[in-house]
Amino acid sequence: MNFTTDQLKRMYTTMVLIRKFEQNTIEIFAERMKRGDFPGALHSSEGQEAIAVGVSSQLRTDDYVFSTYRGHGHAIAKGIPINKVVAEVHGRATGTSRGYGGSMHLFDKRINFMGGNGIVGAGLPLALGTAYAAVKRGTDQVTAVYFGDGGASQGAFHEAINMAAVKKYPIIFVCENNQYAATTHVSANCPIEDIGDRAKAYGIPGPVIDGNNLFDVADTVGAAVSRARGGEGPTLIECKTWRHRAHCMVIPEHRPGKDRKHWASRDPIDQMRAHLTAEGIADAAAIEQLDADAQEQLEAAVAFMQDSPFPDPAEIAGVVYAD
Amino acid sequence: MPTKATALRKLKPIVAMNEALNAAMAADDDVVLFGEDIGAYGGVWALSKGLQKKYGEARVFDTPLSECAIMGACAGAAMAGLRPVIEIMYVDFMTIAMDPLVNQASKIRLMSGGAFDLPMTIIAPCGAGTCEAAQHSNSLEAWFLNTPGLKVAMPSTVYDMKGLLTAAIRDNNPVMYLWHKVLYDLEEEVPEGDWIVPLGEAAVRQEGEDITVVAYSLMMHRAMEAAAELDGRVSVEIIDPRTLHPFDLDTVLRSLRKTGRLLVVHESPVRCGVGGDIVRRVCGAGFELLRQAPQVIGGMDSPIPFSKPLEDAVIPQVSDIRAAIEAMVE
């Protein structure tokens, strides 16, 4: 995959922005929890930034994306403005879902970001519909749908991939295998080594890749997108990865220290930074500047959120049903 | 009222629904139809007969036997701006499709802060009376009514089957359109041309002075039979709500101003059921109109058993309705 210097720097900055966002949100939530003000569920995607940014690097604005409850990175990478993401996770009227969705339900119709999902694996069947709509209209839009290693155990996984394969729908099924479904190791969820191998049962490609390497993700997704746009059907991509945090804030860390150490040495942002330096794209000072850019964006977004009002309960009834 | 009414003709429910689909698809290219056996075969109930040939495989097509995928595809297509219609072969099979309906379709408008509309229609036959046993005989409307974000239409006449389906397809929300299998062979005189029956407008099927019976779907017909048997002794007003959400409370209250007595009849279970909720609404808005305690009769606390006498025993029969009316009036 050939990226320009600018693209590489932008992708790096987005990865850093996602990470800073995740760390900042946990801080604010923890502070509120300490005060007995429960702020809601939060599922950090810290450590999985290469997948979100790599997938989005291959999509157009009008391509559809269905996300998960661990979807802040997907949303930011697809292009929801950081102000609106921060405002949403803190329940403000200026949020991308006007405060009605929260952390698990970031939507942005303008860029066909079709929402996160609180139900494991539930995005896969929805993806059939946008993919079908594109085929029916004769556009070459594709749909990317994220899910985890846990989601691959849902019946919806089978129903959706099977139907997509039968219909040759333009879908990229992106499995973020971060090794644990809540606290359950993937070996207790899946009897084979690679979830990607299940693709064989549907007669579609099922590449298994290093999800912490942005270039592996971009190359593989790029090929799947070409295949989908060309009318050749869906692809299942398994991205092996690791989340830095436990499933959510109320579940203590339980994963073996040796695994955490192993994955810490393969951090996606460290890998990207090393690449930029090695290739002479950005020296230490330039990297520092990109990090500072991300920090500045995040701080401005937090300030925007703090100045934003909460939504007006008087409006709820008008939001439930359309006219 | 019919928009282009001419002469009357005889029509059956499935043909009425097919006509509504045909007209909707002719008028709007965004209307699409899919489900199990819906394509070349034309649907196991003949719902889509001739439509694939007329509108092509891109708009009318078969799916794998995967209700969850069908419902998910329907919701996703609606999010993308299409106006999908799906058939779930029996409402009982909705259990497999509940997540994409209840956690997705009904909630996405709210969860997105109102950004996404989901104009989609789910057509499903329901009800007991055909000896198809416990998993092909359910009446599940109360489940859907307990799900904010959905609308529920339950037509009882051939005229309404066409008019309500047209309204459901044009509506910008997910609509459950549930028709009763026992009404499959109903035949009625209806006008030529196309018409719409708005969601949320009840029909007074028979005017009366002594008691108001609210009954929908198959039970509307049974209530009419019971009222006919009581003709000359009890004057029964029969109101068919036609849609359960939105619900036309005004028409019920207007009737109660005359009669002061309310009996609700439905086939689905009474426990936590539709009738209890109608009584709640009436008591809240017009308690002073009631001269005695309102009553509800409906399905027994039992799954639907197979053998005919057992099946008949668990859902209201004409004699049950007649007895309930007599008990209230005499």
Interface residues (C-beta under 8 A of the other chain):
Chain A: Y64 F66 G95 T96 S97 R98 G99 Y100 G101 H105 F107 D108 K109 M114 G115 N117 G118 I119 A122 L124 P125 L126 A127 L128 G129 T130 A131 Y132 A133 A134 V135 K136 G155 A156 E159 A160 N162 M163 V166 G318 V319 V320 Y321 A322 D323
Chain B: V32 A58 R59 T63 P64 S66 C68 A69 M71 G72 A73 C74 A75 G76 A77 A78 M79 A80 G81 L82 P84 D99 P100 N103 Q104 I108 R109 L110 M111 S112 G113 G114 A115 F116 D117 L118 P119 P148 G149 K151 N172 N173
